[in-house]
Amino acid sequence: MMSEKIAGVDIPDTRLVAEATEFVREAEPPLLFDHSRRVYLFGMLQGQRRGLKPDPEMLYVGAMFHDLGLTRRYRTTDQRFEIDGANEARRFLTDHEVGPDDVRRVWTAIALHTTPGVPEFMEPEIALVTAGVETDVLGIGRDDLDPEDLRAVTDAHPRPDFKRRILEAFTDGFKDRPDTTFGTVNADVLAHFVPGFRRIDFVEVILNSSWPQ
């Protein structure tokens, strides 16, 4: 099997990575599959820039599974979509007899990928899943990367009308569990696109709690 390289980044040529790729390809539409591959590639490129050395296999699985909770097959209605993906990644890795510390890092990387300001201080796999997401979705750190690398990644995994389509996928992914967006950036999506959505207010939760004072 030929090793795949995009923008100078190797896609690990291992059974684990091949099976993760097929698992996610079958579960996700092309929009999310291509996004997840870009998250891995941008995460690796941001890691090179920051001097971080992740385990490429674990970063790959974290990147590929990070949006699995947006899919019909793996979503729940009672917890954050990030946890759906994290739990499925844990099952996948455990079934492949991956060690508990690696499983923990991947689970955490996925669970925290929409929690800004925290992952960057954690292990490389955790920091770089978030960095890859931030580059692809928000454009954070995009201008720090070589334009040729950006072009190579988006040639391999194009992003046509991506901004509109990913926001649509987010909305569909948690509009039926709006309370799970409390305290997260996901509430912004519902506030923009779901008529009648009202955020849970942290101050109101405190003031209206059962404590007398």
C-alpha positions in Angstrom: 0.0 0.0 0.0 1.4 3.4 -1.0 1.7 6.0 1.8 -0.5 9.0 1.2 1.0 12.5 1.7 -0.9 15.8 1.5 0.8 19.2 2.0 3.9 17.2 3.2 1.8 15.5 5.9 1.7 11.7 6.0 -1.6 10.0 6.4 -0.4 7.1 8.7 -0.3 3.9 6.7 -1.7 1.6 9.4 -4.7 -0.7 9.8 -6.1 1.5 12.5 -6.1 4.5 10.3 -7.5 2.7 7.3 -10.4 1.3 9.3 -11.1 4.6 10.9 -11.2 6.2 7.5 -13.7 3.6 6.2 -15.8 3.8 9.4 -16.2 7.6 9.1 -16.6 7.5 5.3 -19.6 5.2 5.7 -21.1 7.2 8.6 -20.7 10.8 7.4 -21.7 12.8 4.3 -18.8 14.1 2.1 -19.1 17.5 3.8 -18.1 16.2 7.2 -15.7 13.5 5.9 -13.7 16.1 3.9 -13.9 18.5 6.8 -12.5 15.9 9.2 -9.6 15.0 6.9 -8.8 18.7 6.7 -8.9 19.0 10.5 -6.2 16.3 10.7 -4.1 17.9 8.0 -4.4 21.4 9.4 -3.8 20.1 13.0 -0.6 18.5 11.9 0.5 21.6 10.1 -0.3 23.8 13.1 1.6 21.2 15.2 4.7 21.7 13.1 4.5 25.4 13.5 4.1 25.2 17.2 6.7 22.5 17.8 4.2 19.9 18.9 4.7 16.2 18.2 1.4 14.3 18.4 0.9 10.6 17.9 -0.3 10.8 14.2 -2.7 7.8 14.6 -4.4 9.2 17.6 -4.7 12.7 16.2 -6.1 11.2 13.0 -8.8 9.3 14.9 -9.6 12.3 17.0 -10.0 14.5 13.9 -12.0 11.9 11.9 -14.5 11.2 14.8 -14.9 14.7 16.1 -18.1 15.5 14.3 -19.6 12.0 14.3 -22.2 13.2 16.8 -23.8 15.3 14.1 -24.8 12.2 12.0 -28.2 10.5 12.2 -26.6 7.2 13.0 -24.5 8.2 16.0 -26.3 11.2 17.5 -28.2 11.2 20.7 -30.8 13.7 22.0 -29.7 14.0 25.6 -26.0 15.0 25.5 -23.6 17.3 23.7 -22.8 16.2 20.2 -19.1 16.3 21.1 -19.7 13.5 23.6 -21.5 11.4 21.1 -18.4 11.4 18.9 -16.0 11.0 21.8 -17.8 8.0 23.0 -17.9 6.3 19.6 -14.2 7.0 19.2 -13.6 5.3 22.6 -15.5 2.3 21.5 -13.7 2.1 18.2 -10.2 2.4 19.8 -11.1 0.0 22.6 -12.3 -2.6 20.1 -8.9 -2.2 18.4 -7.1 -2.8 21.7 -5.6 0.7 21.9 -4.2 1.5 25.4 -6.3 3.5 27.9 -4.1 6.6 27.9 -4.3 6.9 24.1 -8.1 6.4 24.4 -8.3 9.1 27.1 -6.5 11.6 24.9 -8.6 11.0 21.9 -11.8 11.1 23.9 -10.8 14.4 25.5 -9.7 15.9 22.2 -13.1 15.3 20.7 -15.1 16.3 23.9 -13.2 19.6 24.1 -12.9 20.7 20.5 -15.6 23.4 20.9 -14.3 24.6 24.2 -11.9 27.5 23.3 -9.0 28.5 25.6 -8.5 25.0 27.2 -7.2 22.4 24.7 -4.2 24.4 23.7 -2.7 23.8 27.1 -3.2 20.0 27.0 -1.4 17.2 25.2 -0.6 17.6 21.5 -3.4 15.4 20.3 -6.0 17.4 22.3 -4.5 20.8 21.3 -4.2 19.9 17.7 -7.7 18.5 17.0 -9.0 21.9 18.3 -6.3 23.8 16.2 -7.4 21.9 13.1 -11.1 22.7 13.7 -10.3 26.3 14.4 -8.3 26.6 11.2 -10.9 25.0 9.0 -14.1 26.4 10.5 -13.1 29.8 12.0 -10.0 30.6 10.0 -7.9 30.9 13.2 -4.3 30.4 12.3 -5.0 30.1 8.6 -2.8 33.0 7.7 0.1 31.4 9.6 0.2 28.4 7.2 2.0 28.3 3.8 -0.5 29.2 1.0 0.8 26.2 -0.9 0.0 23.9 2.0 -3.5 25.4 2.2 -4.0 24.9 -1.5 -2.8 21.3 -1.3 -5.2 20.5 1.5 -8.2 22.1 -0.1 -7.4 20.5 -3.5 -7.4 17.1 -1.9 -10.5 17.8 0.2 -12.4 20.7 -1.3 -14.7 23.0 0.7 -17.4 24.3 -1.7 -19.9 26.6 0.0 -18.5 25.3 3.2 -19.4 28.1 5.6 -23.1 27.8 4.8 -23.2 24.1 4.6 -21.3 23.5 7.9 -23.6 25.9 9.7 -26.5 24.0 8.3 -25.0 20.7 9.6 -24.4 22.2 13.0 -28.0 23.5 13.2 -29.4 20.1 12.2 -27.1 18.3 14.6 -28.3 19.9 17.8 -31.6 21.7 17.1 -33.5 18.8 18.7 -31.3 19.0 21.9 -31.0 22.7 22.4 -30.4 22.5 26.2 -27.1 20.7 25.5 -25.7 23.9 24.0 -25.8 25.7 27.4 -22.4 27.3 28.0 -21.0 26.4 24.6 -20.4 28.1 21.2 -23.1 25.9 19.8 -25.7 28.1 21.3 -24.7 30.8 18.9 -25.7 28.6 16.0 -29.2 28.0 17.3 -29.6 31.7 18.2 -29.0 32.5 14.5 -30.9 29.8 12.8 -33.7 28.4 15.0 -36.7 30.7 15.5 -37.8 31.0 19.1 -34.6 29.6 20.5 -33.8 31.1 23.9 -30.4 30.5 25.5 -30.3 29.2 29.1 -29.0 32.2 31.0 -26.2 31.4 33.5 -27.2 34.3 35.7 -30.8 33.3 35.8 -29.8 29.7 36.7 -28.0 31.1 39.7 -30.7 33.5 40.8 -33.5 31.0 40.4 -31.7 28.1 42.1 -33.3 26.5 45.2 -30.7 28.2 47.5 -32.4 30.9 49.6 -29.5 33.3 49.2 
